[in-house]
Amino acid sequence: MFKYIGDIVKGTGTQLRSLVMVFGHGFRKRDTLQYPEEAVYLPPRYRGRIVLTRDPDGEERCVACNLCAVACPVGCISLQKAETEDGRWYPDFFRINFSRCIFCGLCEGEACPTTAIQLTPDFEMAEFKRQDLVYEKEDLLISGPGKNPDYNFYRVAGMAVAGKPKGAAQNEAEPINVKSLLP
């Protein structure tokens, strides 16, 4: 009999505790956001949609070195190298299959020597057909330099600027003769 009354008191206490908890949560700030109207907070290092950036001069940064495709763990990046008259490489086509991409960031942080590939905080990529998630170079190229506005790979790499020998461009030194023993 005392066990029965103890169970009733315990059950009533549990119910009252639940009611107090529900009542208390009614006055707290809600965690739910009305998504399209209210902006979602994204951390500063959020990895979203991949873009291809341009140099400060407006040319493509990608030199088609294929390191991003090799570093990709799921193999969603494919590209083909082409060469201009002055010897610079560029991707003839550059394709990313976002239906396979896991947004790991290895193509951006670990592989790309020119900072051409960059992950942006854009996450709205929903499509009705899976084929529409395959982005071509024209879809990926943006007009700006992205996260590194002053970086130009060809100025750092020592590639000759069209019409000027190595070391003759602005802010360049003469190349070092590595076959000479003299300092």
For each residue, the residues with C-beta under 8 A, 3 or more apart:
1: 4 5
2: 5 6
3: 6 7
4: 1 7 8
5: 1 2 8 9
6: 2 3 9 10
7: 3 4 10 11
8: 4 5 11 12
9: 5 6 12 13
10: 6 7 13 14
11: 7 8 14 15
12: 8 9 15 16
13: 9 10 16 17
14: 10 11 17 18
15: 11 12 18 19
16: 12 13 19 20
17: 13 14 20 21
18: 14 15 21 22
19: 15 16 22 23
20: 16 17 23 24
21: 17 18 24 25
22: 18 19 25 26
23: 19 20 26
24: 20 21 27 28
25: 21 22 28
26: 22 23
27: 24
28: 24 25
29:
30:
31:
32:
33: 38 40
34: 37 38
35: 38 40
36:
37: 34
38: 33 34 35
39:
40: 33 35
41:
42: 46 48 121 123
43: 46
44:
45:
46: 42 43 121 123
47: 103 104 105 108 119
48: 42 103 119 120 121 122 123
49: 98 119 120 122 123 125
50: 96 98 101 103 107 108 117 118 119 120 135 140
51: 117 118 119 120 140 141 142 146
52: 60 61 62 94 116 117 137 140 141 142
53: 61 115 116 117 118 142 144 145 146 147 148
54: 57 58 59 60 61 141 142 143 144 145
55: 58 59 60 61 145 151 152 153 154
56: 145 149 150 151 152
57: 54 152
58: 54 55
59: 54 55
60: 52 54 55 90 91 116 141
61: 52 53 54 55 114 115 116 145 153
62: 52 79 90 91 94 114 116 117
63: 88 89 90 113 114 116 153
64: 79 80 81 82 89 90 91 92 94
65: 68 89 113 114
66: 69 70 79 81
67: 70 71 111 112 113
68: 65 71 72 77 79 107 111 112 117
69: 66 72 75 77 78 79
70: 66 67 111
71: 67 68 106 107 110 111
72: 68 69 75 76 77 106 107
73: 102 104 106
74: 100 101 102
75: 69 72 100
76: 72 96 97 98 100 101
77: 68 69 72 94 95 96 107
78: 69 93 94 95
79: 62 64 66 68 69 91 92 93 94 95
80: 64 91 92 93
81: 64 66 89 90 91 92
82: 64 89 90 91 92
83: 87 88 89 90
84: 87 88 89 90
85:
86: 160 162
87: 83 84 159 160
88: 63 83 84 154 159
89: 63 64 65 81 82 83 84
90: 60 62 63 64 81 82 83 84
91: 60 62 64 79 80 81 82 94 137
92: 64 79 80 81 82
93: 78 79 80 136 137
94: 52 62 64 77 78 79 91 136 137 140
95: 77 78 79 134 135 136 137
96: 50 76 77 101 134 135 140
97: 76 100 101 133 134
98: 49 50 76 101 125 133 134 135
99: 130 133 134
100: 74 75 76 97
101: 50 74 76 96 97 98
102: 73 74
103: 47 48 50 119
104: 47 73
105: 47 108 109 110 119
106: 71 72 73 109 110 111
107: 50 68 71 72 77 110 111 112 117
108: 47 50 105 111 112 115 117 118 119
109: 105 106
110: 71 105 106 107
111: 67 68 70 71 106 107 108 117
112: 67 68 107 108 115 116 117
113: 63 65 67 153
114: 61 62 63 65 151 153
115: 53 61 108 112 118 146 147 148 151 153
116: 52 53 60 61 62 63 112
117: 50 51 52 53 62 68 107 108 111 112
118: 50 51 53 108 115 146 147
119: 47 48 49 50 51 103 105 108
120: 48 49 50 51 146
121: 42 46 48
122: 48 49 125
123: 42 46 48 49
124:
125: 49 98 122 133
126:
127: 130 132 133
128: 132
129: 132
130: 99 127 133
131: 134
132: 127 128 129
133: 97 98 99 125 127 130
134: 95 96 97 98 99 131
135: 50 95 96 98 139 140
136: 93 94 95 139 140
137: 52 91 93 94 95 140 141
138: 141
139: 135 136
140: 50 51 52 94 96 135 136 137
141: 51 52 54 60 137 138
142: 51 52 53 54 146
143: 54
144: 53 54 149
145: 53 54 55 56 61 148 149 150 151
146: 51 53 115 118 120 142 149
147: 53 115 118
148: 53 115 145 151
149: 56 144 145 146
150: 56 145
151: 55 56 114 115 145 148 156
152: 55 56 57 155 156
153: 55 61 63 113 114 115 156 157
154: 55 88 157 159 161
155: 152 169 171 172
156: 151 152 153
157: 153 154
158: 166 172 175
159: 87 88 154 166
160: 86 87 164 165 166 169
161: 154 164 169
162: 86
163:
164: 160 161 168 169
165: 160 168
166: 158 159 160 172 174 175
167: 172 173 174 175
168: 164 165 172
169: 155 160 161 164 172
170:
171: 155
172: 155 158 166 167 168 169
173: 167
174: 166 167
175: 158 166 167
176:
177: 180
178:
179:
180: 177
181:
182:
183:
